[in-house]
Amino acid sequence: MTAEEIEALVAPLLEQEGAELVDLQWRREGHRWVLRLFLDKAGGITLDDCAYFSDRVGAFLDEKNAIKTSYVLEISSPGLDRVIKKDGDFERFAGQPVKLRLRIAEAGQRRFSGILKGLEEGRVTVQVGAELKRFDRANVDELRLDDAAAADLGGER
């Protein structure tokens, strides 16, 4: 099963339970497979929430017999340097400091830091210094909130 298939399967369950699936990682680490879900909800994710969702998602995947191989399930909060992936995240976090890494360098550079302006016509817009840069979304390898820059700016999360 692919990460996309797992996400399609568990996202409705999590939404029904009042949680948002921020990110999902399905990968081999050493000799084991790890399914890592990063969840958020109103008021944030607590340790008790992580335990609850671990039991709930684990039982659900077992019931569906969705994953045929042995794996470790980890549930976590997205953290202060939360990944920005979904369309709604671009509007929700507009105005926040971000770090961006490209798949293919532009003008010899793959990493940028700046203020997220949003997503327009498939392009991620970031204010980098005095320059407004637009990056093709397909070329963005990773986009995360920059909590260190937010602290420097006196921002809160």
C-alpha positions in Angstrom: 0.0 0.0 0.0 1.3 3.5 -0.8 1.3 6.5 1.4 -1.4 8.1 -0.7 -3.6 5.1 -0.3 -3.1 5.0 3.4 -3.9 8.7 3.6 -7.1 8.3 1.6 -8.1 5.5 4.0 -7.4 7.1 7.4 -8.1 10.8 6.7 -11.9 10.4 6.8 -11.7 8.5 10.1 -9.5 11.2 11.6 -11.8 14.0 10.4 -14.7 12.2 11.9 -12.8 12.1 15.2 -12.1 15.8 15.0 -8.4 15.6 14.0 -6.6 16.9 10.9 -4.0 14.8 9.1 -1.2 17.3 8.6 1.3 14.9 7.2 1.9 11.2 6.7 5.1 9.3 6.3 5.3 5.6 5.2 8.8 4.4 4.9 11.3 1.7 5.7 13.7 2.6 8.5 16.3 0.0 9.0 14.7 -3.4 9.1 11.2 -2.1 9.8 8.4 -0.2 8.2 7.1 2.9 10.0 3.8 4.7 9.5 4.1 8.1 11.0 1.0 10.4 11.2 1.2 14.0 12.2 -2.1 15.2 13.6 -3.6 18.5 14.7 -6.9 19.5 16.2 -8.4 22.6 17.9 -6.4 23.2 21.0 -3.5 21.1 19.8 -2.6 17.4 20.2 -1.9 16.1 23.7 0.0 12.9 24.7 -3.4 11.4 25.6 -4.7 12.3 22.1 -1.6 10.5 20.5 -2.4 7.4 22.6 -6.1 7.5 21.6 -5.4 8.0 17.9 -2.7 5.3 17.9 -5.3 2.8 19.3 -8.0 4.0 17.0 -6.0 4.1 13.7 -4.2 0.9 14.5 -7.5 -1.0 15.1 -9.0 0.6 12.0 -6.1 -0.5 9.8 -6.1 -4.0 11.3 -9.9 -4.3 10.8 -9.5 -3.3 7.1 -6.4 -5.5 6.8 -5.0 -2.6 4.9 -1.3 -3.1 5.5 0.0 -6.6 4.8 3.5 -6.1 6.3 4.5 -5.7 9.9 5.0 -2.0 10.8 5.3 0.5 13.7 2.6 3.2 14.0 3.6 6.5 15.4 1.3 9.4 16.1 2.7 12.9 16.7 1.8 16.6 16.7 3.1 18.5 13.7 5.4 20.6 16.0 6.2 24.3 15.7 7.9 23.8 12.3 4.8 22.2 10.9 4.9 21.2 7.2 2.6 23.1 4.8 1.1 20.9 2.2 -2.6 21.3 1.8 -4.3 24.0 -0.1 -5.9 25.5 3.0 -2.6 25.6 4.8 -1.3 28.3 2.4 -4.1 30.7 3.3 -4.1 29.7 7.0 -0.4 30.4 7.4 -0.1 33.4 5.1 2.0 36.0 6.7 4.1 33.5 8.7 7.9 32.9 8.3 8.7 29.8 6.4 11.6 27.7 5.1 11.3 26.2 1.6 13.4 23.6 -0.1 13.2 23.0 -3.9 13.6 19.7 -5.7 15.5 21.5 -8.6 17.5 24.6 -7.8 16.5 27.9 -9.2 19.4 30.3 -10.0 21.7 27.8 -8.2 19.7 27.9 -5.0 17.5 25.2 -3.4 16.8 26.7 0.0 14.9 29.9 0.7 13.5 31.6 3.9 10.9 34.3 3.9 7.3 35.2 4.6 4.6 33.0 3.1 2.2 35.0 1.0 0.0 32.2 -0.3 -0.6 29.8 -3.2 -1.7 31.3 -6.6 -2.3 29.3 -9.7 -0.1 26.4 -8.6 2.7 28.6 -7.5 3.9 29.1 -3.9 4.5 32.8 -3.2 7.1 33.8 -0.6 8.5 37.2 0.3 12.3 36.7 0.4 13.8 39.9 1.6 12.7 42.7 -0.7 11.8 40.2 -3.5 8.5 38.4 -4.0 9.3 34.9 -5.3 7.0 32.4 -6.9 7.9 28.7 -7.0 6.1 26.0 -9.0 4.4 23.9 -6.3 5.6 20.7 -8.1 9.2 21.9 -7.5 8.7 22.5 -3.8 10.2 19.5 -2.0 9.3 20.8 1.5 7.7 23.9 3.0 7.7 24.4 6.8 6.9 27.0 9.2 10.1 28.6 10.6 9.5 28.8 14.3 13.0 30.2 14.9 12.3 33.2 12.6 8.9 33.7 14.2 10.6 33.9 17.6 13.1 36.5 16.2 10.1 38.5 14.9 8.3 38.2 18.2 5.6 36.0 16.6 3.6 33.5 18.5 2.4 30.0 17.5 
